[in-house]
């Protein structure tokens, strides 16, 4: 009986291509943006101490504005170094809550409490007025917390092709605007600033937790828009670092919010189609 042997046809075999190992990002790259975030958090803590312990409300407000610059810088550093991470995002949220939620609320409450003791406020005077002041500041802080929680959840739900927009006013802009308004009130000695700003804080808090779309500051196809954004950002850094022209800072934020929310209102139906409005879909 002949012996039959089988030789596999190697040429006919389909070899699976070797998979390349994913390149690991060097750990030092993650340290840079996270260190900037931690610096922003520390600046926020110093602002709180400056307001409550020293009574330097305007200095504390300028520190909040400085944190706005650091908040934008850490995101830019993470993208440039390709070092974005879940830990970095969570750390950024914690820093934002302290710096743009607790710190501005603390500045307003500490200043209002001082005005209450000195009997120089007409709206927050007396024991009842102090409680109402605390409620207004607490509303701002709680809205900042809710806003950040919504943002973290929404980032996981949005599809890759979703438009580059915020849903509601970012805590960075709300906290920065509160600080700038306080600086302007102190610069021009506006006596009603202590009375008015807690009410403004409540309004900004409601904007933070709203679903109103607001376009992000990203590169656009129109070069003239990119040029305007670049000039605005450079001017903001110069003014904030040297503590000059708070009017320019307030103007930038006011224009951005007015134009952005107006554009978002006209495109609201299309933009909200990307967003899950029900936070409890399984109930």
WOTAWO-V392611 format. One record per residue. N is the residue number from 1. SS is DSSP state (H for helix, E for strand, L for the rest). OMEGA is omega in radians with two decimals (* if undefined). NEAR is the number of other C-alpha atoms within 10 Angstrom. Layout:
N;SS;OMEGA;NEAR / N;SS;OMEGA;NEAR
//
This chain:
1;L;-3.10;3 / 2;L;3.12;4 / 3;L;-3.14;4 / 4;L;3.10;6 / 5;L;-3.12;6 / 6;L;3.10;5 / 7;L;-3.10;6 / 8;L;3.11;8 / 9;L;-3.07;7 / 10;H;-3.11;8 / 11;H;-3.10;7 / 12;H;-3.10;7 / 13;L;3.11;8 / 14;L;-3.12;7 / 15;L;3.12;8 / 16;L;-3.14;6 / 17;L;3.13;6 / 18;L;-3.13;6 / 19;L;3.11;6 / 20;L;3.11;6 / 21;L;3.12;6 / 22;L;3.13;6 / 23;L;3.12;6 / 24;L;3.08;6 / 25;L;3.14;12 / 26;L;-3.05;11 / 27;H;-3.12;9 / 28;H;3.13;10 / 29;H;3.12;16 / 30;H;-3.10;19 / 31;H;-3.05;14 / 32;H;-3.13;15 / 33;H;3.14;26 / 34;H;3.08;23 / 35;H;3.09;13 / 36;H;3.10;21 / 37;H;3.11;27 / 38;H;3.08;18 / 39;H;3.09;17 / 40;H;3.11;27 / 41;H;3.13;25 / 42;H;3.09;16 / 43;H;3.08;23 / 44;H;3.10;29 / 45;H;3.09;19 / 46;H;3.10;17 / 47;H;3.12;30 / 48;H;3.11;28 / 49;H;3.13;18 / 50;H;-3.12;21 / 51;H;-3.01;23 / 52;H;-3.04;17 / 53;H;-3.06;10 / 54;H;-3.08;12 / 55;L;3.11;16 / 56;L;-3.03;17 / 57;H;-3.14;25 / 58;H;3.07;22 / 59;H;3.11;19 / 60;H;3.13;29 / 61;H;3.10;29 / 62;H;3.08;22 / 63;H;3.07;26 / 64;H;3.10;33 / 65;H;3.09;32 / 66;H;3.12;19 / 67;H;3.07;29 / 68;H;3.12;23 / 69;H;-3.14;18 / 70;H;-3.14;21 / 71;H;3.11;23 / 72;H;-3.10;13 / 73;H;-3.11;15 / 74;H;3.08;23 / 75;H;3.11;20 / 76;H;3.13;14 / 77;H;-3.14;18 / 78;H;3.14;20 / 79;H;-3.12;11 / 80;H;-3.13;12 / 81;L;-3.08;16 / 82;L;-3.06;13 / 83;L;3.05;20 / 84;L;-3.11;20 / 85;L;3.09;12 / 86;H;3.12;9 / 87;H;3.12;11 / 88;H;3.14;20 / 89;H;3.13;15 / 90;H;3.11;14 / 91;H;3.12;15 / 92;H;3.12;22 / 93;H;3.10;20 / 94;H;3.14;17 / 95;H;3.14;23 / 96;H;-3.13;27 / 97;H;-3.14;25 / 98;H;-2.97;23 / 99;H;-3.06;31 / 100;H;3.06;30 / 101;H;-3.08;29 / 102;H;-3.06;23 / 103;H;3.10;29 / 104;H;3.10;31 / 105;H;3.12;27 / 106;H;3.12;23 / 107;H;-3.13;29 / 108;H;-3.10;27 / 109;H;3.14;23 / 110;H;3.12;21 / 111;H;3.12;18 / 112;H;3.11;28 / 113;H;3.08;22 / 114;H;3.10;16 / 115;H;3.10;18 / 116;H;3.13;21 / 117;H;-3.13;12 / 118;H;-3.14;10 / 119;L;3.12;13 / 120;L;3.10;16 / 121;L;-3.12;20 / 122;L;-3.05;13 / 123;L;-3.07;17 / 124;L;-3.13;22 / 125;L;3.11;21 / 126;H;-3.10;14 / 127;H;3.13;10 / 128;H;3.13;11 / 129;H;3.13;17 / 130;H;3.08;19 / 131;H;3.12;14 / 132;H;3.08;15 / 133;H;3.11;25 / 134;H;3.13;20 / 135;H;3.14;15 / 136;H;3.14;22 / 137;H;3.12;26 / 138;H;3.09;21 / 139;H;3.11;21 / 140;H;-3.11;28 / 141;H;-3.13;26 / 142;H;3.11;17 / 143;H;3.08;23 / 144;H;3.12;30 / 145;H;3.13;24 / 146;H;3.13;14 / 147;H;-3.12;24 / 148;H;3.10;23 / 149;H;3.10;14 / 150;H;-3.11;15 / 151;H;-3.13;18 / 152;H;3.12;14 / 153;H;-3.09;12 / 154;H;3.14;18 / 155;H;3.11;11 / 156;H;-3.04;8 / 157;H;-3.05;13 / 158;L;3.08;13 / 159;L;-3.11;11 / 160;L;-3.10;7 / 161;L;-3.13;7 / 162;L;3.13;12 / 163;L;-3.10;14 / 164;L;-3.13;12 / 165;E;2.92;16 / 166;E;2.99;19 / 167;E;-2.99;25 / 168;L;-3.13;21 / 169;L;3.10;24 / 170;L;3.13;23 / 171;H;3.14;28 / 172;H;-3.11;21 / 173;H;-3.13;19 / 174;H;3.13;23 / 175;H;3.11;30 / 176;H;3.13;28 / 177;H;3.10;26 / 178;H;3.14;24 / 179;H;-3.11;30 / 180;H;3.11;24 / 181;H;3.08;19 / 182;H;3.13;24 / 183;H;3.12;23 / 184;H;3.12;17 / 185;H;3.12;17 / 186;H;-3.11;15 / 187;H;-3.09;11 / 188;L;3.09;9 / 189;L;3.11;10 / 190;L;-3.02;11 / 191;L;-3.08;12 / 192;L;-3.10;13 / 193;H;-3.14;19 / 194;H;3.14;26 / 195;H;-2.99;19 / 196;H;-2.98;11 / 197;H;3.06;20 / 198;H;3.08;26 / 199;H;3.06;15 / 200;H;3.13;16 / 201;H;3.10;25 / 202;H;3.12;19 / 203;H;3.10;15 / 204;H;3.08;25 / 205;H;3.11;30 / 206;H;3.08;18 / 207;H;-3.14;20 / 208;H;-3.08;25 / 209;L;3.13;22 / 210;L;3.07;14 / 211;L;-3.12;17 / 212;L;3.14;21 / 213;E;3.11;24 / 214;E;-3.09;25 / 215;E;3.10;17 / 216;L;3.07;14 / 217;L;-3.14;15 / 218;L;3.12;11 / 219;L;-3.12;12 / 220;L;3.09;11 / 221;L;-3.14;8 / 222;L;-3.08;8 / 223;H;-3.12;10 / 224;H;3.07;10 / 225;H;3.10;13 / 226;H;3.13;15 / 227;H;3.13;13 / 228;H;3.14;10 / 229;H;-3.13;18 / 230;H;3.13;14 / 231;H;-3.13;10 / 232;H;-3.12;15 / 233;H;3.13;15 / 234;H;3.10;10 / 235;H;3.12;15 / 236;H;3.13;22 / 237;H;-3.13;17 / 238;H;-3.11;12 / 239;H;-3.10;16 / 240;H;-3.13;22 / 241;H;-3.11;13 / 242;H;3.10;9 / 243;L;-3.14;15 / 244;L;3.02;12 / 245;L;3.04;14 / 246;H;3.08;21 / 247;H;3.13;13 / 248;H;3.13;16 / 249;H;3.13;22 / 250;H;3.13;20 / 251;H;-3.14;12 / 252;H;-3.12;18 / 253;H;-3.12;18 / 254;H;3.14;14 / 255;H;3.13;11 / 256;H;-3.13;18 / 257;H;-3.10;16 / 258;H;-3.13;13 / 259;H;-3.09;14 / 260;H;-3.13;20 / 261;H;3.07;20 / 262;H;3.08;15 / 263;H;3.13;14 / 264;H;3.12;22 / 265;H;3.14;14 / 266;H;-3.11;11 / 267;L;-3.00;13 / 268;H;-3.09;17 / 269;H;-3.13;11 / 270;H;-3.07;11 / 271;H;-3.13;20 / 272;H;3.10;16 / 273;L;3.14;10 / 274;L;-2.99;15 / 275;L;3.03;16 / 276;L;-3.05;13 / 277;L;-3.10;11 / 278;L;-3.11;8 / 279;L;-3.14;10 / 280;L;-2.99;7 / 281;L;-3.06;7 / 282;L;-3.10;5 / 283;L;*;5
//
